[in-house]
Amino acid sequence: MNALEGICREVIEKSEWVAIATAGADGPHVVATWGDYLRRLGIADPLRIPVGGMRKTEANLQRDARVELLFGSRQVQGTRGPGKGCAIRGRAEMRAEGTDFAAAKALFPWARAVLVVRVEHVEPQL
């Protein structure tokens, strides 16, 4: 089974936003983006997210490619009521050329790059 199937796929499909965490020399750094941005580029491995800013995220990834994404939705049933999350860990890079970037730029003219995340671990939350 694909790691992006089942309950985590449902959470991604219904998540309003996604948190993106990287590690920098001065500690963790977290940014967020809209879930529909990721969904419009397709829920597949690798995940692709259009980038407008995220300069510190880009700098962090140049020294340490590890990334963690956190999704959550109250529209998905959790273990104790409404609300389920999904954490995805992997390796990422920013691309400003190539087919992944072209796909992002076609849908998001403001994109200066695309964040490409190769999924290594998927873990349901809540």
Buried (B, 14 or more C-beta within 10 A) or exposed (E): EEBBEEBBBBBBBBBEBBBBBBBBEEEEBEBEBBBEBBBBBEBEBBBBBBBEEBEBBBBBBEEEBBBBBBBBBEBBBBEEEEBBBBBBBBBBBBBEEEEBBEBBBEEBEEBBBBBBBEBEEBEBBB
